[in-house]
Amino acid sequence: MKKIAMAVMAAGMIFAQQQKAPPKEAKDPVCGMTVDPKSPDTQKSEYKGKTYYFCSREDKAKFDKTPDKYAAKADQNQKK
């Protein structure tokens, strides 16, 4: 039983180390507004392994409806 507990703890530690901390700021891919990912008011969605942050529920809903459109726009803006 002790070995199982140790294995579970080790797996949890590895998982925690793999988690990326959110960036200090992010750009809402729908409206372009700069948002604080750590703010409790900031909305977020996961799409194709990437986290996108939003200034409002409305922008998150727009993104969730057509994520390809907004993810492509966000990726283009990052390359500039």
Rosetta blueprint (number, residue, H / E / L):
1 M L
2 K H
3 K H
4 I H
5 A H
6 M H
7 A H
8 V H
9 M H
10 A H
11 A H
12 G H
13 M H
14 I H
15 F H
16 A H
17 Q H
18 Q H
19 Q L
20 K L
21 A L
22 P L
23 P L
24 K L
25 E L
26 A E
27 K E
28 D L
29 P L
30 V L
31 C L
32 G L
33 M L
34 T E
35 V E
36 D L
37 P L
38 K L
39 S L
40 P L
41 D L
42 T L
43 Q E
44 K E
45 S E
46 E E
47 Y E
48 K L
49 G L
50 K E
51 T E
52 Y E
53 Y E
54 F E
55 C L
56 S L
57 R H
58 E H
59 D H
60 K H
61 A H
62 K H
63 F H
64 D H
65 K H
66 T L
67 P H
68 D H
69 K H
70 Y H
71 A H
72 A H
73 K H
74 A H
75 D H
76 Q H
77 N H
78 Q H
79 K H
80 K L
